[in-house]
Amino acid sequence: MNVNLEKLENSRVKLTVEADAAKLEEGLAYAYRTVVRQISIPGFRKGKAPRKIIERYYGESIFFEDALEYLVPQLYEAAVKETEINPVEQPQININKIEPGEGLSIEFEVDVYPEVQLGQYTGLPVEKRIRTVSEADVDQELEQLRLRHSELIAVDSRDDVREGDFVNLDFKGYLDGKPFPGGAAAGYTLEIGSGQFIPGFEEQLVGMKVGEEKDINVTFPEEYHSQELAGKEATFNVKINSIKERLLPELDDEFAKDLGEYETLAELRDSIRERLEAALTAGTKQEMENKLIEQIIENSTFDLPKSMIEQQIEFVFNNFWTNLLYSGMPLEMYLEHTNQTEEELKQEMEPEAIMQLKRSLVLDEISEREGISVSDEEIERKIDELVKDSSNPEQARRNWEANRDRLVNMIRIDKTWDFLIENAEVTEVQVDSEAAEASDEASENE
């Protein structure tokens, strides 16, 4: 077998494979044994006709299709191994020649994993933003805990709606006197002041009484997700069915005990502080990783094949779809609200998909270049860490053992991140929580 490799554009290659007459004869012999049982030739029992007779009767090409089905996968696999390419997809196949007694020639065109030309990836400048957990941060987390363990109780001392109340209401929305899709609900619970509804809606409910019904007028924001409603004036007919208010538990030792893990409020506060500090540490590392990878990608060159991008877009889309389902919103409803088609949504996801590919390719290349490996001891430690909080540690351990390759890759990438940070020019910057949040929001909006 002779293999010629030709590099095409966009990380695509063409393999021209030539096999000799003996290899082709092997395929034809296989095809004869496979097909002969189905062939009837006058003068012979079904399935007993000699190959030469069948070829003379039906033509020499009768066995070509089955021979190729047998030979092509073998030849392609051997060619991939010989040229050491890493295909992204199944190849396009073109049969140049198939001639008994001479041999065959086949072309395989396929996208391959791109070569990454790394630029500078060590000695890069990066800020390490140091944040400390304040008492106010702990207080805020405690308040969130109180909210999660609060109760909604019916209000019987008054019948008017106030800020902070939870009202059960019916509403119907109209544009130019006509109902519009998604503008009506019955028995809906709304927290007044939560900002859950469009501006002006909740404010106009304040002061209404149980059983009262009235029309309120609002204007949808210009940037509203539905273009049919954006900037439009609407009228909602609303009726208040009932009012509830939130009853918060007292913040004391009993509250801490009710959570099942603590004896005192002080222990709870210490636990919250430790968790927040761990989250800040992880967040700081994530920020550094993001800033470093942006620079490394900028310093590197890629030639991403189209099929690879398309596969990653599908991956991003499927994750998005799964998260939508978990949130209780079907994809069709989301597309209707955003006035998009599925194809338009996928096009919107393309930049994210490309960035994910570049991150993965860069990290793999750095890991390979720096010889970053994973030991059996590291794998066992990682499994111990992953299963320690599992409800069924033994089953969780078996699951990870069955996905050992995935685990090795996780550890290898973690070690690659550590290598990049250890070899970066790190400048520590002390920031307070408010400044950090403002900076995070600005980064998200860029």
C-alpha angles and dihedrals in degrees: 000000000000122000127194120191120205121183115221130185125293097024093303124137137191120217116197109197123191121190125189129242092265092058092048090049089054089056094045091049090052090049091051092052090048098046105032094082090063098048127093120197122181110256094025133083113251110276094013102086114121117247095245091053091050092048091049091048100043102020132265092274095065091098097040098093095050091042090054092048086056099041106036098067090047094049093045093049091049092048092050090050094047095048093038093223121158108222121210097197143004113295130249107240130212123180108216098177140358113176124160110231092023109051137236140281123208133182121211119192116190142157113245134196106279126248109246115217101207121210124191112331103159128063092030118153117247136163122234105206109209115207129178129208111246129202087250089059090053091046090052092052090048090052090052089051090052090051092051091051096043127111132226111227129186115258112232100159094072140009103212125101116246137181110284094024123130107227128192108214146163119224140178123192127211135191112199088345094307126108116246130208115274093011099110138065139160125215093009118167115218130179108222109232096020093111089228093135130051117289114284097021100093094038091059092054092062109105095021116128133227108277093018119131126195145146121256127191124220139165121226113233117260090239094050112145093240111068091202089063103031111120093357125135114235138183122218123197106210135185125191112223102175144339130228132178132206119256110204121204119242114265100237143108091287090058090052091049091050089062087065100229107070139058099201140025088243090060090050091051091050091050092050091049092052092049093048092048091051090049091050091050091050091045092051091051091048091052091051092048091051093050093047096048091049089057094044092050090048089052094048135071127224138185102199115193117231094238091054092053091047092051091050092049088055090050092051091045094050091050090050091048092049092051090049091054091050089052090053098249119121116222091243091059092049092050090049093050093048094040092232138131121229089251092052090050090052091050088053089054095052098092091051091048092050092049091050090051093049092049092050095045093047093049092047091050094048091047090051094045094048094044094237108179138174124233127212089246091056091050092052092048090050092050090049089052094048097048101039095092096037120119088225107030095176093055091043090052092051090050092053092045088055089052096046095138091056090048092050090052092050092053093043092053091047089053090048090054090049090051092052093049093045089053097044128099096250122197116190116220123186113221133173123233096256093050090047092051091049090050092048091051091049091051092050091052095050 
